[in-house]
Amino acid sequence: MKPEKGANWKTRKEKLLKMYKSLSHKDLDFEVGEENAMLAILSDKLGKSREEILKLIIML
């Protein structure tokens, strides 16, 4: 499963920014096909695995 770009992503992005003050808008920007780069940044910044990040995004 991959994060989806669009209105749903915008809502999830805002929730992530509120939950994790260490994240920036730039950390959560991605282009279709570049999801893995964004997930790697989030994994590093949050100290969570790729799978944990995806579950978190899906739960929002």
PDB file of N, CA, C, O and CB in Angstrom:
ATOM      1  N   MET A   1       0.839  -1.184   0.000  1.00  0.00           N
ATOM      2  CA  MET A   1       0.000   0.000   0.000  1.00  0.00           C
ATOM      3  C   MET A   1       0.876   1.236   0.000  1.00  0.00           C
ATOM      4  O   MET A   1       1.904   1.279   0.675  1.00  0.00           O
ATOM      5  CB  MET A   1      -0.950   0.004   1.208  1.00  0.00           C
ATOM      6  N   LYS A   2       0.466   2.241  -0.757  1.00  0.00           N
ATOM      7  CA  LYS A   2       1.208   3.497  -0.861  1.00  0.00           C
ATOM      8  C   LYS A   2       0.314   4.652  -0.439  1.00  0.00           C
ATOM      9  O   LYS A   2      -0.904   4.597  -0.613  1.00  0.00           O
ATOM     10  CB  LYS A   2       1.735   3.715  -2.302  1.00  0.00           C
ATOM     11  N   PRO A   3       0.916   5.696   0.116  1.00  0.00           N
ATOM     12  CA  PRO A   3       0.119   6.902   0.362  1.00  0.00           C
ATOM     13  C   PRO A   3      -0.400   7.442  -0.967  1.00  0.00           C
ATOM     14  O   PRO A   3       0.278   7.346  -1.990  1.00  0.00           O
ATOM     15  CB  PRO A   3       0.959   7.987   1.105  1.00  0.00           C
ATOM     16  N   GLU A   4      -1.590   8.002  -0.950  1.00  0.00           N
ATOM     17  CA  GLU A   4      -2.167   8.542  -2.172  1.00  0.00           C
ATOM     18  C   GLU A   4      -2.135  10.060  -2.135  1.00  0.00           C
ATOM     19  O   GLU A   4      -2.377  10.679  -1.099  1.00  0.00           O
ATOM     20  CB  GLU A   4      -3.605   8.039  -2.366  1.00  0.00           C
ATOM     21  N   LYS A   5      -1.836  10.640  -3.273  1.00  0.00           N
ATOM     22  CA  LYS A   5      -1.820  12.091  -3.383  1.00  0.00           C
ATOM     23  C   LYS A   5      -3.234  12.572  -3.697  1.00  0.00           C
ATOM     24  O   LYS A   5      -3.936  11.949  -4.493  1.00  0.00           O
ATOM     25  CB  LYS A   5      -0.812  12.561  -4.476  1.00  0.00           C
ATOM     26  N   GLY A   6      -3.647  13.652  -3.091  1.00  0.00           N
ATOM     27  CA  GLY A   6      -4.975  14.213  -3.338  1.00  0.00           C
ATOM     28  C   GLY A   6      -5.556  14.768  -2.059  1.00  0.00           C
ATOM     29  O   GLY A   6      -4.846  15.000  -1.080  1.00  0.00           O
ATOM     30  N   ALA A   7      -6.875  14.980  -2.084  1.00  0.00           N
ATOM     31  CA  ALA A   7      -7.562  15.582  -0.943  1.00  0.00           C
ATOM     32  C   ALA A   7      -7.385  14.740   0.313  1.00  0.00           C
ATOM     33  O   ALA A   7      -7.172  15.282   1.397  1.00  0.00           O
ATOM     34  CB  ALA A   7      -9.049  15.759  -1.249  1.00  0.00           C
ATOM     35  N   ASN A   8      -7.471  13.431   0.179  1.00  0.00           N
ATOM     36  CA  ASN A   8      -7.300  12.540   1.319  1.00  0.00           C
ATOM     37  C   ASN A   8      -5.891  12.675   1.892  1.00  0.00           C
ATOM     38  O   ASN A   8      -5.720  12.672   3.111  1.00  0.00           O
ATOM     39  CB  ASN A   8      -7.577  11.082   0.911  1.00  0.00           C
ATOM     40  N   TRP A   9      -4.904  12.792   1.046  1.00  0.00           N
ATOM     41  CA  TRP A   9      -3.534  12.944   1.517  1.00  0.00           C
ATOM     42  C   TRP A   9      -3.361  14.273   2.248  1.00  0.00           C
ATOM     43  O   TRP A   9      -2.652  14.344   3.251  1.00  0.00           O
ATOM     44  CB  TRP A   9      -2.550  12.848   0.346  1.00  0.00           C
ATOM     45  N   LYS A  10      -4.007  15.322   1.747  1.00  0.00           N
ATOM     46  CA  LYS A  10      -3.889  16.627   2.381  1.00  0.00           C
ATOM     47  C   LYS A  10      -4.376  16.560   3.834  1.00  0.00           C
ATOM     48  O   LYS A  10      -3.736  17.120   4.724  1.00  0.00           O
ATOM     49  CB  LYS A  10      -4.690  17.685   1.591  1.00  0.00           C
ATOM     50  N   THR A  11      -5.481  15.891   4.074  1.00  0.00           N
ATOM     51  CA  THR A  11      -6.021  15.732   5.421  1.00  0.00           C
ATOM     52  C   THR A  11      -5.062  14.930   6.291  1.00  0.00           C
ATOM     53  O   THR A  11      -4.793  15.306   7.432  1.00  0.00           O
ATOM     54  CB  THR A  11      -7.395  15.049   5.376  1.00  0.00           C
ATOM     55  N   ARG A  12      -4.551  13.835   5.762  1.00  0.00           N
ATOM     56  CA  ARG A  12      -3.617  12.990   6.516  1.00  0.00           C
ATOM     57  C   ARG A  12      -2.322  13.744   6.811  1.00  0.00           C
ATOM     58  O   ARG A  12      -1.757  13.626   7.898  1.00  0.00           O
ATOM     59  CB  ARG A  12      -3.310  11.694   5.736  1.00  0.00           C
ATOM     60  N   LYS A  13      -1.871  14.502   5.849  1.00  0.00           N
ATOM     61  CA  LYS A  13      -0.644  15.286   6.014  1.00  0.00           C
ATOM     62  C   LYS A  13      -0.793  16.266   7.169  1.00  0.00           C
ATOM     63  O   LYS A  13       0.107  16.386   8.000  1.00  0.00           O
ATOM     64  CB  LYS A  13      -0.300  16.041   4.715  1.00  0.00           C
ATOM     65  N   GLU A  14      -1.917  16.965   7.228  1.00  0.00           N
ATOM     66  CA  GLU A  14      -2.152  17.926   8.308  1.00  0.00           C
ATOM     67  C   GLU A  14      -2.206  17.230   9.663  1.00  0.00           C
ATOM     68  O   GLU A  14      -1.702  17.761  10.653  1.00  0.00           O
ATOM     69  CB  GLU A  14      -3.453  18.697   8.064  1.00  0.00           C
ATOM     70  N   LYS A  15      -2.810  16.053   9.715  1.00  0.00           N
ATOM     71  CA  LYS A  15      -2.860  15.299  10.968  1.00  0.00           C
ATOM     72  C   LYS A  15      -1.456  14.881  11.404  1.00  0.00           C
ATOM     73  O   LYS A  15      -1.121  14.964  12.586  1.00  0.00           O
ATOM     74  CB  LYS A  15      -3.760  14.058  10.814  1.00  0.00           C
ATOM     75  N   LEU A  16      -0.646  14.439  10.464  1.00  0.00           N
ATOM     76  CA  LEU A  16       0.739  14.052  10.795  1.00  0.00           C
ATOM     77  C   LEU A  16       1.538  15.247  11.307  1.00  0.00           C
ATOM     78  O   LEU A  16       2.320  15.118  12.250  1.00  0.00           O
ATOM     79  CB  LEU A  16       1.439  13.447   9.562  1.00  0.00           C
ATOM     80  N   LEU A  17       1.344  16.394  10.693  1.00  0.00           N
ATOM     81  CA  LEU A  17       2.057  17.599  11.131  1.00  0.00           C
ATOM     82  C   LEU A  17       1.665  17.990  12.554  1.00  0.00           C
ATOM     83  O   LEU A  17       2.501  18.469  13.320  1.00  0.00           O
ATOM     84  CB  LEU A  17       1.774  18.763  10.173  1.00  0.00           C
ATOM     85  N   LYS A  18       0.398  17.787  12.907  1.00  0.00           N
ATOM     86  CA  LYS A  18      -0.057  18.091  14.262  1.00  0.00           C
ATOM     87  C   LYS A  18       0.468  17.069  15.266  1.00  0.00           C
ATOM     88  O   LYS A  18       0.810  17.419  16.396  1.00  0.00           O
ATOM     89  CB  LYS A  18      -1.584  18.136  14.312  1.00  0.00           C
ATOM     90  N   MET A  19       0.530  15.808  14.850  1.00  0.00           N
ATOM     91  CA  MET A  19       0.972  14.731  15.742  1.00  0.00           C
ATOM     92  C   MET A  19       2.476  14.779  16.002  1.00  0.00           C
ATOM     93  O   MET A  19       2.929  14.500  17.112  1.00  0.00           O
ATOM     94  CB  MET A  19       0.599  13.379  15.152  1.00  0.00           C
ATOM     95  N   TYR A  20       3.241  15.131  14.978  1.00  0.00           N
ATOM     96  CA  TYR A  20       4.702  15.091  15.054  1.00  0.00           C
ATOM     97  C   TYR A  20       5.260  16.461  14.695  1.00  0.00           C
ATOM     98  O   TYR A  20       5.392  16.803  13.520  1.00  0.00           O
ATOM     99  CB  TYR A  20       5.282  13.997  14.113  1.00  0.00           C
ATOM    100  N   LYS A  21       5.580  17.227  15.707  1.00  0.00           N
ATOM    101  CA  LYS A  21       6.076  18.596  15.498  1.00  0.00           C
ATOM    102  C   LYS A  21       7.434  18.623  14.790  1.00  0.00           C
ATOM    103  O   LYS A  21       7.833  19.659  14.258  1.00  0.00           O
ATOM    104  CB  LYS A  21       6.185  19.318  16.838  1.00  0.00           C
ATOM    105  N   SER A  22       8.144  17.491  14.779  1.00  0.00           N
ATOM    106  CA  SER A  22       9.451  17.445  14.119  1.00  0.00           C
ATOM    107  C   SER A  22       9.335  17.357  12.596  1.00  0.00           C
ATOM    108  O   SER A  22      10.331  17.510  11.889  1.00  0.00           O
ATOM    109  CB  SER A  22      10.249  16.262  14.638  1.00  0.00           C
ATOM    110  N   LEU A  23       8.133  17.112  12.093  1.00  0.00           N
ATOM    111  CA  LEU A  23       7.930  17.006  10.645  1.00  0.00           C
ATOM    112  C   LEU A  23       7.627  18.369  10.040  1.00  0.00           C
ATOM    113  O   LEU A  23       7.048  19.244  10.683  1.00  0.00           O
ATOM    114  CB  LEU A  23       6.793  16.025  10.328  1.00  0.00           C
ATOM    115  N   SER A  24       8.032  18.522   8.791  1.00  0.00           N
ATOM    116  CA  SER A  24       7.728  19.749   8.050  1.00  0.00           C
ATOM    117  C   SER A  24       6.875  19.390   6.835  1.00  0.00           C
ATOM    118  O   SER A  24       6.730  18.220   6.478  1.00  0.00           O
ATOM    119  CB  SER A  24       9.040  20.487   7.613  1.00  0.00           C
ATOM    120  N   HIS A  25       6.320  20.417   6.215  1.00  0.00           N
ATOM    121  CA  HIS A  25       5.552  20.196   4.984  1.00  0.00           C
ATOM    122  C   HIS A  25       6.433  19.536   3.927  1.00  0.00           C
ATOM    123  O   HIS A  25       5.970  18.674   3.181  1.00  0.00           O
ATOM    124  CB  HIS A  25       4.977  21.533   4.447  1.00  0.00           C
ATOM    125  N   LYS A  26       7.684  19.934   3.864  1.00  0.00           N
ATOM    126  CA  LYS A  26       8.600  19.368   2.877  1.00  0.00           C
ATOM    127  C   LYS A  26       8.807  17.869   3.097  1.00  0.00           C
ATOM    128  O   LYS A  26       8.924  17.111   2.134  1.00  0.00           O
ATOM    129  CB  LYS A  26       9.944  20.092   2.929  1.00  0.00           C
ATOM    130  N   ASP A  27       8.852  17.441   4.354  1.00  0.00           N
ATOM    131  CA  ASP A  27       9.006  16.017   4.662  1.00  0.00           C
ATOM    132  C   ASP A  27       7.846  15.197   4.116  1.00  0.00           C
ATOM    133  O   ASP A  27       8.014  14.027   3.771  1.00  0.00           O
ATOM    134  CB  ASP A  27       9.121  15.811   6.168  1.00  0.00           C
ATOM    135  N   LEU A  28       6.680  15.808   4.040  1.00  0.00           N
ATOM    136  CA  LEU A  28       5.471  15.087   3.640  1.00  0.00           C
ATOM    137  C   LEU A  28       5.069  15.339   2.194  1.00  0.00           C
ATOM    138  O   LEU A  28       4.005  14.891   1.766  1.00  0.00           O
ATOM    139  CB  LEU A  28       4.337  15.467   4.542  1.00  0.00           C
ATOM    140  N   ASP A  29       5.891  16.040   1.441  1.00  0.00           N
ATOM    141  CA  ASP A  29       5.639  16.243   0.015  1.00  0.00           C
ATOM    142  C   ASP A  29       6.250  15.094  -0.771  1.00  0.00           C
ATOM    143  O   ASP A  29       7.353  14.633  -0.479  1.00  0.00           O
ATOM    144  CB  ASP A  29       6.213  17.603  -0.466  1.00  0.00           C
ATOM    145  N   PHE A  30       5.519  14.650  -1.759  1.00  0.00           N
ATOM    146  CA  PHE A  30       6.059  13.615  -2.620  1.00  0.00           C
ATOM    147  C   PHE A  30       5.403  13.675  -3.983  1.00  0.00           C
ATOM    148  O   PHE A  30       4.319  14.234  -4.154  1.00  0.00           O
ATOM    149  CB  PHE A  30       5.868  12.236  -1.994  1.00  0.00           C
ATOM    150  N   GLU A  31       6.062  13.108  -4.912  1.00  0.00           N
ATOM    151  CA  GLU A  31       5.530  12.966  -6.261  1.00  0.00           C
ATOM    152  C   GLU A  31       5.172  11.502  -6.459  1.00  0.00           C
ATOM    153  O   GLU A  31       5.794  10.616  -5.874  1.00  0.00           O
ATOM    154  CB  GLU A  31       6.556  13.456  -7.344  1.00  0.00           C
ATOM    155  N   VAL A  32       4.176  11.258  -7.279  1.00  0.00           N
ATOM    156  CA  VAL A  32       3.799   9.884  -7.588  1.00  0.00           C
ATOM    157  C   VAL A  32       5.032   9.165  -8.130  1.00  0.00           C
ATOM    158  O   VAL A  32       5.711   9.660  -9.029  1.00  0.00           O
ATOM    159  CB  VAL A  32       2.615   9.833  -8.614  1.00  0.00           C
ATOM    160  N   GLY A  33       5.303   8.009  -7.577  1.00  0.00           N
ATOM    161  CA  GLY A  33       6.486   7.239  -7.959  1.00  0.00           C
ATOM    162  C   GLY A  33       7.663   7.479  -7.026  1.00  0.00           C
ATOM    163  O   GLY A  33       8.652   6.748  -7.080  1.00  0.00           O
ATOM    164  N   GLU A  34       7.569   8.499  -6.164  1.00  0.00           N
ATOM    165  CA  GLU A  34       8.648   8.849  -5.230  1.00  0.00           C
ATOM    166  C   GLU A  34       8.243   8.606  -3.767  1.00  0.00           C
ATOM    167  O   GLU A  34       8.838   9.168  -2.848  1.00  0.00           O
ATOM    168  CB  GLU A  34       9.048  10.320  -5.419  1.00  0.00           C
ATOM    169  N   GLU A  35       7.221   7.759  -3.568  1.00  0.00           N
ATOM    170  CA  GLU A  35       6.717   7.501  -2.226  1.00  0.00           C
ATOM    171  C   GLU A  35       7.793   6.922  -1.311  1.00  0.00           C
ATOM    172  O   GLU A  35       7.849   7.252  -0.126  1.00  0.00           O
ATOM    173  CB  GLU A  35       5.533   6.556  -2.291  1.00  0.00           C
ATOM    174  N   ASN A  36       8.646   6.061  -1.862  1.00  0.00           N
ATOM    175  CA  ASN A  36       9.672   5.419  -1.037  1.00  0.00           C
ATOM    176  C   ASN A  36      10.643   6.430  -0.437  1.00  0.00           C
ATOM    177  O   ASN A  36      11.112   6.243   0.686  1.00  0.00           O
ATOM    178  CB  ASN A  36      10.439   4.400  -1.859  1.00  0.00           C
ATOM    179  N   ALA A  37      10.947   7.485  -1.160  1.00  0.00           N
ATOM    180  CA  ALA A  37      11.845   8.519  -0.637  1.00  0.00           C
ATOM    181  C   ALA A  37      11.197   9.222   0.553  1.00  0.00           C
ATOM    182  O   ALA A  37      11.852   9.466   1.566  1.00  0.00           O
ATOM    183  CB  ALA A  37      12.202   9.545  -1.742  1.00  0.00           C
ATOM    184  N   MET A  38       9.913   9.546   0.429  1.00  0.00           N
ATOM    185  CA  MET A  38       9.211  10.190   1.529  1.00  0.00           C
ATOM    186  C   MET A  38       9.121   9.251   2.729  1.00  0.00           C
ATOM    187  O   MET A  38       9.324   9.684   3.864  1.00  0.00           O
ATOM    188  CB  MET A  38       7.810  10.629   1.086  1.00  0.00           C
ATOM    189  N   LEU A  39       8.822   7.991   2.500  1.00  0.00           N
ATOM    190  CA  LEU A  39       8.719   7.024   3.593  1.00  0.00           C
ATOM    191  C   LEU A  39      10.060   6.849   4.299  1.00  0.00           C
ATOM    192  O   LEU A  39      10.098   6.663   5.515  1.00  0.00           O
ATOM    193  CB  LEU A  39       8.221   5.673   3.066  1.00  0.00           C
ATOM    194  N   ALA A  40      11.147   6.906   3.555  1.00  0.00           N
ATOM    195  CA  ALA A  40      12.482   6.791   4.161  1.00  0.00           C
ATOM    196  C   ALA A  40      12.757   7.990   5.071  1.00  0.00           C
ATOM    197  O   ALA A  40      13.317   7.829   6.155  1.00  0.00           O
ATOM    198  CB  ALA A  40      13.576   6.688   3.062  1.00  0.00           C
ATOM    199  N   ILE A  41      12.371   9.173   4.640  1.00  0.00           N
ATOM    200  CA  ILE A  41      12.552  10.378   5.456  1.00  0.00           C
ATOM    201  C   ILE A  41      11.729  10.270   6.736  1.00  0.00           C
ATOM    202  O   ILE A  41      12.227  10.551   7.826  1.00  0.00           O
ATOM    203  CB  ILE A  41      12.151  11.646   4.661  1.00  0.00           C
ATOM    204  N   LEU A  42      10.471   9.864   6.600  1.00  0.00           N
ATOM    205  CA  LEU A  42       9.604   9.734   7.770  1.00  0.00           C
ATOM    206  C   LEU A  42      10.120   8.663   8.721  1.00  0.00           C
ATOM    207  O   LEU A  42      10.099   8.842   9.939  1.00  0.00           O
ATOM    208  CB  LEU A  42       8.176   9.407   7.340  1.00  0.00           C
ATOM    209  N   SER A  43      10.574   7.568   8.169  1.00  0.00           N
ATOM    210  CA  SER A  43      11.123   6.487   8.986  1.00  0.00           C
ATOM    211  C   SER A  43      12.311   6.977   9.804  1.00  0.00           C
ATOM    212  O   SER A  43      12.424   6.672  10.991  1.00  0.00           O
ATOM    213  CB  SER A  43      11.542   5.304   8.103  1.00  0.00           C
ATOM    214  N   ASP A  44      13.182   7.726   9.171  1.00  0.00           N
ATOM    215  CA  ASP A  44      14.365   8.255   9.841  1.00  0.00           C
ATOM    216  C   ASP A  44      13.984   9.276  10.921  1.00  0.00           C
ATOM    217  O   ASP A  44      14.477   9.206  12.047  1.00  0.00           O
ATOM    218  CB  ASP A  44      15.307   8.897   8.817  1.00  0.00           C
ATOM    219  N   LYS A  45      13.114  10.211  10.576  1.00  0.00           N
ATOM    220  CA  LYS A  45      12.735  11.279  11.509  1.00  0.00           C
ATOM    221  C   LYS A  45      11.925  10.766  12.693  1.00  0.00           C
ATOM    222  O   LYS A  45      12.069  11.269  13.807  1.00  0.00           O
ATOM    223  CB  LYS A  45      11.942  12.341  10.783  1.00  0.00           C
ATOM    224  N   LEU A  46      11.071   9.764  12.461  1.00  0.00           N
ATOM    225  CA  LEU A  46      10.183   9.283  13.515  1.00  0.00           C
ATOM    226  C   LEU A  46      10.706   8.035  14.222  1.00  0.00           C
ATOM    227  O   LEU A  46      10.145   7.614  15.234  1.00  0.00           O
ATOM    228  CB  LEU A  46       8.828   8.997  12.940  1.00  0.00           C
ATOM    229  N   GLY A  47      11.772   7.445  13.698  1.00  0.00           N
ATOM    230  CA  GLY A  47      12.330   6.248  14.312  1.00  0.00           C
ATOM    231  C   GLY A  47      11.405   5.048  14.218  1.00  0.00           C
ATOM    232  O   GLY A  47      11.360   4.211  15.120  1.00  0.00           O
ATOM    233  N   LYS A  48      10.667   4.973  13.118  1.00  0.00           N
ATOM    234  CA  LYS A  48       9.724   3.873  12.897  1.00  0.00           C
ATOM    235  C   LYS A  48      10.083   3.174  11.584  1.00  0.00           C
ATOM    236  O   LYS A  48      10.721   3.755  10.706  1.00  0.00           O
ATOM    237  CB  LYS A  48       8.242   4.394  12.868  1.00  0.00           C
ATOM    238  N   SER A  49       9.661   1.928  11.474  1.00  0.00           N
ATOM    239  CA  SER A  49       9.904   1.185  10.236  1.00  0.00           C
ATOM    240  C   SER A  49       8.967   1.688   9.139  1.00  0.00           C
ATOM    241  O   SER A  49       7.976   2.367   9.408  1.00  0.00           O
ATOM    242  CB  SER A  49       9.710  -0.341  10.462  1.00  0.00           C
ATOM    243  N   ARG A  50       9.298   1.345   7.918  1.00  0.00           N
ATOM    244  CA  ARG A  50       8.463   1.710   6.765  1.00  0.00           C
ATOM    245  C   ARG A  50       7.040   1.188   6.967  1.00  0.00           C
ATOM    246  O   ARG A  50       6.067   1.888   6.689  1.00  0.00           O
ATOM    247  CB  ARG A  50       9.066   1.146   5.444  1.00  0.00           C
ATOM    248  N   GLU A  51       6.932  -0.038   7.449  1.00  0.00           N
ATOM    249  CA  GLU A  51       5.631  -0.654   7.666  1.00  0.00           C
ATOM    250  C   GLU A  51       4.841   0.093   8.748  1.00  0.00           C
ATOM    251  O   GLU A  51       3.632   0.284   8.615  1.00  0.00           O
ATOM    252  CB  GLU A  51       5.803  -2.128   8.056  1.00  0.00           C
ATOM    253  N   GLU A  52       5.524   0.512   9.811  1.00  0.00           N
ATOM    254  CA  GLU A  52       4.860   1.277  10.869  1.00  0.00           C
ATOM    255  C   GLU A  52       4.350   2.613  10.341  1.00  0.00           C
ATOM    256  O   GLU A  52       3.259   3.053  10.702  1.00  0.00           O
ATOM    257  CB  GLU A  52       5.817   1.508  12.044  1.00  0.00           C
ATOM    258  N   ILE A  53       5.132   3.249   9.495  1.00  0.00           N
ATOM    259  CA  ILE A  53       4.737   4.535   8.898  1.00  0.00           C
ATOM    260  C   ILE A  53       3.498   4.336   8.027  1.00  0.00           C
ATOM    261  O   ILE A  53       2.554   5.123   8.098  1.00  0.00           O
ATOM    262  CB  ILE A  53       5.905   5.143   8.055  1.00  0.00           C
ATOM    263  N   LEU A  54       3.499   3.289   7.209  1.00  0.00           N
ATOM    264  CA  LEU A  54       2.350   3.040   6.338  1.00  0.00           C
ATOM    265  C   LEU A  54       1.099   2.753   7.160  1.00  0.00           C
ATOM    266  O   LEU A  54       0.025   3.257   6.833  1.00  0.00           O
ATOM    267  CB  LEU A  54       2.638   1.869   5.388  1.00  0.00           C
ATOM    268  N   LYS A  55       1.212   1.962   8.210  1.00  0.00           N
ATOM    269  CA  LYS A  55       0.058   1.678   9.068  1.00  0.00           C
ATOM    270  C   LYS A  55      -0.463   2.964   9.699  1.00  0.00           C
ATOM    271  O   LYS A  55      -1.672   3.182   9.770  1.00  0.00           O
ATOM    272  CB  LYS A  55       0.432   0.656  10.166  1.00  0.00           C
ATOM    273  N   LEU A  56       0.446   3.808  10.154  1.00  0.00           N
ATOM    274  CA  LEU A  56       0.062   5.084  10.755  1.00  0.00           C
ATOM    275  C   LEU A  56      -0.711   5.945   9.760  1.00  0.00           C
ATOM    276  O   LEU A  56      -1.752   6.509  10.097  1.00  0.00           O
ATOM    277  CB  LEU A  56       1.304   5.835  11.251  1.00  0.00           C
ATOM    278  N   ILE A  57      -0.202   6.043   8.546  1.00  0.00           N
ATOM    279  CA  ILE A  57      -0.858   6.849   7.515  1.00  0.00           C
ATOM    280  C   ILE A  57      -2.238   6.299   7.197  1.00  0.00           C
ATOM    281  O   ILE A  57      -3.190   7.063   7.038  1.00  0.00           O
ATOM    282  CB  ILE A  57      -0.003   6.897   6.243  1.00  0.00           C
ATOM    283  N   ILE A  58      -2.352   4.996   7.102  1.00  0.00           N
ATOM    284  CA  ILE A  58      -3.626   4.370   6.781  1.00  0.00           C
ATOM    285  C   ILE A  58      -4.656   4.589   7.886  1.00  0.00           C
ATOM    286  O   ILE A  58      -5.846   4.753   7.618  1.00  0.00           O
ATOM    287  CB  ILE A  58      -3.430   2.884   6.539  1.00  0.00           C
ATOM    288  N   MET A  59      -4.182   4.589   9.134  1.00  0.00           N
ATOM    289  CA  MET A  59      -5.093   4.742  10.289  1.00  0.00           C
ATOM    290  C   MET A  59      -5.640   6.166  10.417  1.00  0.00           C
ATOM    291  O   MET A  59      -6.664   6.368  11.069  1.00  0.00           O
ATOM    292  CB  MET A  59      -4.369   4.360  11.582  1.00  0.00           C
ATOM    293  N   LEU A  60      -4.981   7.151   9.810  1.00  0.00           N
ATOM    294  CA  LEU A  60      -5.435   8.547   9.944  1.00  0.00           C
ATOM    295  C   LEU A  60      -6.685   8.824   9.162  1.00  0.00           C
ATOM    296  O   LEU A  60      -7.185   9.949   9.177  1.00  0.00           O
ATOM    297  CB  LEU A  60      -4.360   9.494   9.501  1.00  0.00           C
TER     298      LEU A  60
END
